[in-house]
């Protein structure tokens, strides 16, 4: 792809580094920005800069937050005895959109995946175990996607919690095996949270 401007070429290159964005799509987006009022591009640039420099991770659940404690963890109306374990912020948003869940969350930051070099030490599992040992948590809902990596992570956490007395459950499989949680429709996802099952029952019949 030949460019008449080095500035344009650089902008297209940086835009194409985003997931799912090829060079042609990147060029279309960059040209679109050039046609918009300069202020709009400045707003986008400022928003991205502030995101990188000011965003925090909740010290309690590791969710993305503007403050040390996210709005969910700081809400006294949430049930602190119930914690839903998810992979990342997208899953928190998906479950929140169902309006069916009033507990707290714990964001792992990924799933155990030897192929990708992701082990338990690369996730926030130790933080989760410590949270359970503090005694306030009565039930953990393991809500990872039903993939091999998700099931491996669920099982690892389950084994780490043996002897703690905390109840572990997993979302009901209204979510198809192999599906990513964030793509499930809100009704199905909401029902799978409400109809969760004991975790040990989720693998005993496999």
Number of C-alpha atoms within 10 A of each C-alpha: 5 6 10 7 9 10 10 14 17 12 16 22 15 11 18 18 12 10 7 8 13 14 16 12 14 20 19 12 16 17 14 10 14 13 9 10 9 10 9 12 15 11 11 11 12 12 11 12 12 10 12 10 8 11 14 17 16 20 15 18 23 21 25 18 17 14 13 15 19 19 13 18 20 12 12 9 10 14 14 17 15 19 23 25 24 26 22 19 18 15 22 22 11 18 23 15 15 16 11 16 16 16 18 22 24 27 25 25 16 19 25 23 15 10 8 8 8 13 14 17 9 14 18 17 20 15 16 20 14 10 16 20 14 8 12 12 18 15 18 26 24 28 25 25 24 19 15 14 18 22 19 16 25 25 16 14 19 18 10 12 18 11 7 12 13 18 16 22 23 23 25 21 17 16 19 13 11 12 12 15 21 17 12 17 14 17 13 14 24 22 17 19 23 12 14 19 18 16 20 13 11 16 10 7 6 5
